[in-house]
Amino acid sequence: MQEALVFCYSIVGELAGAYEKQSNIFICGNGGSAATASHFACDINKGVSFGKEKRFRVICLNDSIPTIMAYSNDVSYDSIFVEQLKNFMNAGDLLIGISGSGNSGNVLNAVRYANEKGGKTFGICGYGGGRLKGTAQKSLVVNSKDMQKVEDAHLIILHCVMQWFNAINR
């Protein structure tokens, strides 16, 4: 639990910094983690930013099915996120990668690319953290081997982050 609170505090700080600088915040994941990524982008873009002149710039790399399918078909599934980042990623931007196992190739490739481009990277994973734990600059591991519990914990943690912003940003 303490690890989750430290992670929340850290990611809130980075998100606040991105907000102040108007940097891009990218988020991506596979399967249930893709749904979590999309949900978090909506929570921040609408739930935190609605009604404010200055807004967060959160982009979920899962949300354009035609783009994902084009890269998957013409390049590889492991490239679906990194190819999108090549269009938009700037130094100082933030990437949040979510992978239940911590071993999703497309998430790992996106995190590596963001690291190379001077971005800030967070990994949210389960099981033992997989390779994402060591690839992202900061990571949170939900120490469970039950994917549904891992995914539930990820969403709860990201809801806490969203609520944190609602509390401090009123």
C-alpha positions as CSV (number, residue, x, y, z in Angstrom):
1,M,0.0,0.0,0.0
2,Q,2.8,2.4,0.8
3,E,4.4,1.7,-2.6
4,A,1.1,2.7,-4.3
5,L,0.9,6.0,-2.3
6,V,4.5,6.9,-3.2
7,F,3.8,6.1,-6.8
8,C,0.6,8.2,-6.8
9,Y,2.4,11.1,-5.3
10,S,5.2,10.8,-7.9
11,I,2.8,10.5,-10.9
12,V,0.7,13.4,-9.6
13,G,3.8,15.5,-9.5
14,E,4.8,14.6,-13.0
15,L,1.3,15.1,-14.3
16,A,1.1,18.5,-12.6
17,G,4.4,19.4,-14.2
18,A,3.2,18.3,-17.6
19,Y,0.0,20.4,-17.1
20,E,2.0,23.5,-16.2
21,K,4.3,23.1,-19.2
22,Q,1.4,22.0,-21.4
23,S,3.4,18.9,-22.3
24,N,1.7,15.9,-23.9
25,I,0.7,13.0,-21.7
26,F,0.5,9.7,-23.5
27,I,-1.0,6.5,-22.1
28,C,-1.2,3.0,-23.6
29,G,-1.9,-0.6,-22.7
30,N,-3.1,-4.0,-24.0
31,G,-6.4,-5.9,-23.5
32,G,-8.0,-4.8,-20.2
33,S,-5.1,-2.4,-19.7
34,A,-6.1,-0.7,-23.0
35,A,-9.5,-0.1,-21.5
36,T,-7.8,1.3,-18.3
37,A,-5.6,3.6,-20.4
38,S,-8.6,4.9,-22.3
39,H,-10.6,5.3,-19.1
40,F,-7.8,7.3,-17.4
41,A,-7.5,9.6,-20.5
42,C,-11.2,10.4,-20.3
43,D,-11.1,10.9,-16.5
44,I,-8.3,13.5,-16.9
45,N,-9.4,15.2,-20.1
46,K,-13.1,15.5,-19.1
47,G,-13.2,14.8,-15.3
48,V,-10.4,17.0,-14.3
49,S,-10.2,19.5,-17.2
50,F,-13.8,20.2,-17.9
51,G,-14.8,23.8,-17.4
52,K,-11.3,25.1,-17.1
53,E,-9.5,27.3,-19.6
54,K,-6.1,25.5,-19.2
55,R,-6.5,21.8,-19.7
56,F,-4.5,18.6,-19.6
57,R,-3.3,17.2,-22.9
58,V,-3.8,13.4,-22.5
59,I,-3.7,11.2,-25.5
60,C,-4.6,7.5,-25.3
61,L,-2.6,5.6,-28.0
62,N,-5.3,2.9,-27.9
63,D,-8.2,5.0,-29.0
64,S,-7.7,5.1,-32.8
65,I,-8.6,1.6,-34.0
66,P,-7.8,2.5,-37.7
67,T,-4.3,3.7,-36.7
68,I,-3.6,0.7,-34.6
69,M,-4.8,-1.7,-37.3
70,A,-2.7,0.1,-40.0
71,Y,0.5,-0.1,-38.0
72,S,-0.3,-3.7,-36.9
73,N,-0.9,-4.8,-40.5
74,D,1.9,-2.8,-42.2
75,V,4.6,-2.8,-39.6
76,S,4.0,-5.0,-36.5
77,Y,1.7,-5.2,-33.5
78,D,4.7,-4.4,-31.3
79,S,5.0,-1.1,-33.2
80,I,1.4,0.2,-32.8
81,F,2.3,2.7,-30.0
82,V,5.9,3.6,-30.9
83,E,4.9,4.6,-34.4
84,Q,2.3,7.0,-33.0
85,L,4.8,8.5,-30.6
86,K,7.1,9.2,-33.5
87,N,4.4,11.6,-34.7
88,F,3.9,13.5,-31.4
89,M,6.5,12.8,-28.7
90,N,8.7,15.6,-27.6
91,A,11.4,15.7,-24.9
92,G,9.7,16.3,-21.5
93,D,6.5,14.6,-22.5
94,L,5.1,11.9,-20.3
95,L,4.3,8.3,-21.2
96,I,2.3,6.0,-18.9
97,G,2.5,2.3,-20.0
98,I,0.2,-0.2,-18.5
99,S,0.8,-4.0,-18.8
100,G,-0.7,-6.6,-16.6
101,S,2.2,-8.9,-17.1
102,G,4.8,-6.2,-17.6
103,N,5.9,-7.9,-20.8
104,S,3.8,-6.5,-23.6
105,G,6.1,-5.8,-26.5
106,N,4.2,-2.8,-27.8
107,V,4.1,-1.1,-24.4
108,L,7.8,-1.9,-23.8
109,N,8.8,-0.5,-27.2
110,A,6.8,2.7,-26.5
111,V,8.5,3.2,-23.1
112,R,12.0,2.6,-24.7
113,Y,11.3,5.1,-27.4
114,A,10.0,7.7,-24.9
115,N,13.1,7.2,-22.8
116,E,15.4,7.7,-25.8
117,K,13.5,10.9,-26.8
118,G,13.9,12.5,-23.3
119,G,10.4,11.7,-22.1
120,K,9.4,10.7,-18.6
121,T,8.1,7.2,-18.3
122,F,5.9,5.4,-15.8
123,G,5.1,1.7,-15.9
124,I,2.0,0.2,-14.2
125,C,2.2,-3.5,-14.1
126,G,1.3,-6.7,-12.2
127,Y,2.7,-10.1,-11.5
128,G,6.4,-9.5,-10.8
129,G,6.6,-6.4,-12.9
130,G,8.1,-8.2,-15.9
131,R,10.4,-6.2,-18.1
132,L,8.4,-3.0,-17.8
133,K,9.4,-2.6,-14.2
134,G,13.1,-2.2,-15.3
135,T,12.4,-0.3,-18.5
136,A,10.2,2.5,-17.2
137,Q,11.9,5.2,-15.2
138,K,9.3,4.7,-12.4
139,S,7.0,1.8,-12.0
140,L,4.3,0.4,-9.8
141,V,3.9,-3.4,-9.5
142,V,0.6,-4.8,-8.2
143,N,2.0,-8.0,-6.7
144,S,-0.6,-10.5,-7.8
145,K,-0.8,-13.2,-10.4
146,D,-4.5,-12.8,-10.9
147,M,-5.0,-10.6,-13.9
148,Q,-8.5,-9.3,-12.9
149,K,-7.2,-8.2,-9.5
150,V,-4.2,-6.5,-11.2
151,E,-6.5,-4.7,-13.6
152,D,-8.9,-3.7,-10.8
153,A,-6.0,-2.3,-8.7
154,H,-4.6,-0.4,-11.7
155,L,-8.0,1.3,-12.2
156,I,-8.4,2.1,-8.5
157,I,-4.9,3.6,-8.4
158,L,-5.6,5.8,-11.5
159,H,-8.9,6.8,-10.0
160,C,-7.1,7.9,-6.9
161,V,-4.7,10.0,-9.1
162,M,-7.7,11.6,-10.8
163,Q,-9.4,12.4,-7.5
164,W,-6.2,13.8,-6.2
165,F,-6.3,16.4,-9.0
166,N,-9.9,17.1,-8.4
167,A,-9.2,17.8,-4.8
168,I,-6.2,20.1,-5.4
169,N,-7.5,21.7,-8.7
170,R,-10.8,23.1,-7.6
